[in-house]
C-alpha cells in the first residue's frame, strides 16, 4: 500500500504483514509497539499516539497527536538497516517459494526417506524465520546456532532421501555433513565456522566485550557481526534450494538450481538466479558501508 508521507517529502510503502520477524519495534513510555518494518512515519505516529492516548486515559487520538506531534516524528530505519532487512527477507522468501511447491505436490507414494526429507525441509521455514529475527536484533552468536541447525537439517535431508526403510531414525544430522559435501563442497568448512560461533569459543569473547569507559560492558547485541550472519543465511537459502530440488527433482516442473547434465546425472546449476540475487544484495550492502568483501 502506498501512502503520501506528511512528515517527509517522499512516498513510502506500508508493508502488509503478520510475520513477527518483519516487524519494527517502537517504544512509547512504558509500552512497546510493533509495526511493519519501515512503515510510513505518519502511520507510526498514529499508532504511537493511539497507544499513549489509551495508556494515559485520554479520549482523543487526534488531540494527542496535535498537542504532542513533535514527539511522534520518527526517523526511518537507516539505509543500512533497510538493505539488511531486504536481504534477510529475500532469504526467507526464497525458502518459502520451494516449501510452497513441496506442500503442493500431488498425493503420490514415495519411499520413507524421501517423505522424511520433505517433512524436514518444510519444517525449516521456522528456523529461517527464527534466524531472521535473531540477526535483526543483533544476536549473532544465537543466530549462528540456528544457522548450524539449518545446515545439519539440510545435510540430513540430503543423506536420507533415497532410504527405503526407517533406518534414517538412526542417522544423526551432525554426522551427515560429509555426505552434503557431494552437493555443496564447502559444507565442511561452513559447518566449522558456524560451530565456532555457536559454541562461543573463548576466542570470541572480545566480540561481546566493550572496554570503552570506566567499566567493561558485556554486549548482548553484537551488531558488527550481523552482516556475516546475513550472508550465512543467504547461502543457506541457496543451499536449501540445492538440496530441496535435488531430492524432489522428478516432481518439479521448472527447477531453478539443479539441472540434469548430458550423462543424466543431477548437478548444481552454476547460473541459478538466486546467486545473482545474493550478489545484488552484497553490492547494496557495500554501498551503505557494510564491512563485507565481494568475492568472485
C-alpha positions as a printed Julia matrix, in Angstrom:
296×3 Matrix{Float64}:
   0.0     0.0     0.0
   1.38    3.42   -0.94
   0.8     6.49    1.19
   1.86   10.1     0.93
   4.06   10.85    3.89
   3.19   14.22    5.52
   6.29   14.13    7.73
   8.78   13.74    4.87
   8.57   14.87    1.28
   8.54   11.4    -0.27
   6.34    8.4    -0.85
   6.73    5.36    1.38
   5.11    1.96    1.48
   3.21    0.21    4.22
   4.25   -3.43    4.23
   1.21   -5.57    4.95
   2.46   -8.46    7.05
   1.59  -10.55   10.09
   5.03  -12.16   10.36
   6.74  -11.2    13.59
  10.25  -11.2    12.1
   9.14   -8.49    9.63
   8.01   -6.03   12.29
   9.77   -2.99   13.71
   9.6    -2.38   17.44
   8.79    1.12   18.67
   8.74    2.41   22.23
   6.43    4.91   23.83
   6.65    5.5    27.54
   6.29    2.11   29.19
   4.81    0.42   26.1
   6.43   -1.4    23.22
   4.59   -1.33   19.9
   5.27   -3.42   16.79
   4.52   -2.09   13.28
   5.58   -3.33    9.84
   9.24   -2.59    9.17
   9.88    0.84    7.64
   6.22    1.79    7.88
   5.37    5.39    6.89
   6.3     7.79    9.71
   2.74    9.13    9.8
   1.43    5.59   10.35
   3.91    5.13   13.21
   2.84    8.47   14.69
  -0.82    7.46   14.64
  -0.09    4.09   16.26
   2.08    5.63   19.0
  -0.41    8.41   19.64
  -3.22    5.86   19.96
  -1.16    3.81   22.41
  -0.35    6.85   24.55
  -3.96    8.02   24.42
  -5.07    4.68   25.85
  -2.21    4.43   28.34
  -2.77    7.96   29.73
  -6.55    7.55   29.89
  -7.27   10.24   27.31
 -10.12   10.2    24.82
  -8.86   11.73   21.58
  -6.01   10.4    19.45
  -6.23   13.47   17.22
  -5.85   15.78   20.22
  -2.84   13.83   21.49
  -1.21   13.9    18.06
  -1.92   17.62   17.64
  -0.65   18.54   21.1
   2.5    16.38   21.12
   3.05   15.87   17.42
   6.76   16.68   17.51
   7.46   13.74   19.82
   5.95   11.38   17.24
   8.15   12.47   14.33
  10.24    9.33   13.95
  13.08    8.74   11.54
  13.04    5.89    9.07
  15.36    2.98    9.75
  18.81    3.74    8.37
  19.75    2.83    4.82
  21.92    0.04    6.21
  19.01   -1.39    8.21
  16.74   -1.26    5.16
  19.29   -3.05    2.96
  19.86   -5.68    5.63
  16.13   -6.21    6.05
  15.72   -6.68    2.29
  18.46   -9.32    2.2
  17.03  -11.23    5.15
  13.5   -11.24    3.76
  14.89  -12.39    0.39
  16.44  -15.44    2.05
  13.16  -16.3     3.74
  11.07  -15.75    0.59
  13.43  -17.99   -1.41
  12.84  -20.78    1.08
   9.1   -20.21    1.16
   8.91  -20.49   -2.62
  10.19  -24.06   -2.61
   8.32  -25.13    0.51
   5.09  -23.98   -1.15
   5.91  -26.27   -4.07
   6.74  -29.16   -1.73
   3.48  -28.69    0.16
   1.51  -28.66   -3.08
   2.78  -31.92   -4.54
   0.14  -34.47   -5.54
  -0.56  -37.32   -3.13
   1.82  -39.92   -4.57
   3.56  -42.82   -2.87
   7.23  -42.18   -2.05
   9.88  -44.03   -0.09
  10.24  -43.45    3.64
  13.45  -41.47    3.3
  12.05  -39.02    0.77
   8.94  -38.47    2.88
  11.08  -37.7     5.96
  13.35  -35.4     3.91
  10.4   -33.39    2.58
   8.91  -33.02    6.06
  12.3   -31.85    7.37
  12.65  -29.27    4.6
   9.16  -27.84    5.09
   9.76  -27.54    8.84
  12.91  -25.45    8.22
  10.74  -22.42    7.43
  10.51  -21.85   11.19
  14.3   -21.99   11.53
  14.82  -19.39    8.8
  12.26  -17.08   10.43
  14.0   -17.52   13.77
  17.37  -16.67   12.25
  15.98  -13.51   10.62
  14.62  -12.31   13.95
  17.87  -13.05   15.8
  20.06  -11.34   13.21
  17.9    -8.22   13.14
  18.18   -7.99   16.93
  21.97   -8.33   16.78
  22.07  -11.72   18.49
  24.75  -13.0    16.14
  26.02  -15.9    18.26
  22.5   -17.24   18.74
  21.84  -16.81   15.01
  24.92  -18.94   14.29
  23.44  -21.75   16.37
  20.2   -21.64   14.35
  22.13  -21.46   11.07
  24.12  -24.51   12.1
  20.86  -26.31   12.85
  19.62  -25.43    9.36
  22.81  -26.77    7.8
  22.56  -30.02    9.77
  18.95  -30.49    8.71
  19.81  -29.87    5.05
  22.61  -32.43    5.31
  20.27  -34.95    6.93
  17.55  -34.48    4.3
  20.11  -34.97    1.53
  21.6   -38.06    3.18
  18.31  -39.91    3.77
  16.18  -39.12    0.74
  16.89  -42.44   -1.01
  16.41  -44.71    2.01
  13.65  -47.25    1.55
  13.21  -48.15    5.23
  13.16  -46.35    8.57
  16.91  -46.51    9.11
  17.02  -42.71    8.93
  15.98  -42.71   12.6
  19.48  -43.94   13.43
  21.25  -41.24   11.41
  22.37  -38.18   13.37
  22.1   -34.88   11.42
  25.53  -33.69   12.56
  27.04  -36.85   11.05
  25.69  -36.06    7.58
  27.84  -33.04    6.69
  30.34  -35.18    4.79
  27.53  -36.53    2.62
  26.35  -32.98    1.85
  29.81  -32.13    0.53
  28.95  -34.16   -2.58
  26.46  -31.42   -3.46
  27.96  -28.44   -1.61
  31.76  -28.93   -1.46
  32.33  -26.18    1.13
  29.81  -27.62    3.6
  32.51  -28.87    5.98
  34.28  -25.53    6.24
  30.96  -23.71    6.58
  29.86  -26.06    9.35
  33.12  -25.49   11.18
  32.79  -21.71   11.09
  29.19  -21.84   12.35
  30.16  -24.27   15.12
  32.93  -21.94   16.27
  30.39  -19.17   16.8
  27.57  -21.35   18.1
  29.8   -22.88   20.76
  31.04  -19.41   21.78
  34.68  -20.4    21.75
  36.8   -18.29   24.16
  38.43  -16.67   21.14
  35.11  -14.9    20.5
  34.96  -13.34   23.97
  36.34   -9.97   22.77
  33.45   -9.79   20.29
  30.95   -9.15   23.09
  33.03   -7.01   25.42
  33.2    -3.21   25.25
  36.21   -1.69   27.03
  35.26    1.96   26.38
  34.58    3.9    29.54
  35.49    3.23   33.16
  33.8    -0.19   33.3
  33.8    -3.14   30.92
  30.39   -3.71   29.35
  29.08   -7.08   28.21
  27.26   -6.69   24.9
  24.07   -8.66   24.35
  23.77   -7.39   20.79
  26.86   -7.83   18.62
  25.94   -5.54   15.74
  29.27   -5.74   13.91
  28.78   -9.49   13.31
  25.32   -9.14   11.81
  26.37   -8.79    8.19
  28.33  -12.04    8.28
  25.21  -13.73    9.63
  23.09  -12.17    6.88
  25.18  -13.73    4.15
  25.37  -17.03    6.01
  21.58  -17.11    5.87
  21.51  -16.16    2.19
  23.93  -19.01    1.48
  21.74  -21.41    3.44
  18.67  -20.28    1.49
  20.57  -21.06   -1.72
  21.61  -24.46   -0.38
  18.03  -25.11    0.73
  17.06  -24.97   -2.92
  20.01  -27.12   -3.95
  19.06  -29.87   -1.52
  15.32  -29.48   -1.98
  15.39  -29.53   -5.76
  17.85  -32.43   -5.79
  15.72  -34.7    -3.62
  12.42  -33.95   -5.42
  13.81  -33.15   -8.86
  11.45  -35.51  -10.7
   8.42  -33.75   -9.21
   9.4   -30.17  -10.09
   8.04  -28.51  -13.22
  10.79  -25.87  -13.55
  13.85  -26.45  -11.34
  15.96  -23.33  -10.81
  19.06  -24.57   -9.02
  19.55  -28.2   -10.09
  19.79  -29.49  -13.64
  20.38  -32.82  -15.34
  23.62  -32.96  -17.34
  24.28  -34.86  -20.56
  25.0   -38.17  -18.85
  21.74  -37.96  -16.89
  23.24  -37.11  -13.51
  21.87  -34.27  -11.41
  24.22  -31.35  -10.84
  24.23  -27.81   -9.48
  23.18  -25.07  -11.88
  26.07  -22.57  -11.72
  23.94  -19.74  -13.17
  20.97  -20.18  -10.86
  19.03  -16.91  -10.35
  19.43  -16.69   -6.58
  23.22  -16.45   -6.83
  22.78  -13.29   -8.89
  20.35  -12.02   -6.28
  22.89  -12.63   -3.49
  25.46  -10.62   -5.46
  22.98   -7.74   -5.76
  22.41   -7.78   -2.01
  26.18   -7.76   -1.46
  26.6    -4.77   -3.76
  23.79   -2.92   -1.99
  25.37   -3.72    1.38
  28.75   -2.41    0.26
  27.08    0.78   -0.97
  25.79    1.54    2.54
  29.12    0.78    4.21
  28.67   -2.83    5.29
  32.01   -4.46    6.31
  31.96   -7.25    3.71
  34.09   -8.42    0.83
  32.64   -9.47   -2.51
  34.48  -12.46   -3.95
  34.19  -13.85   -7.44
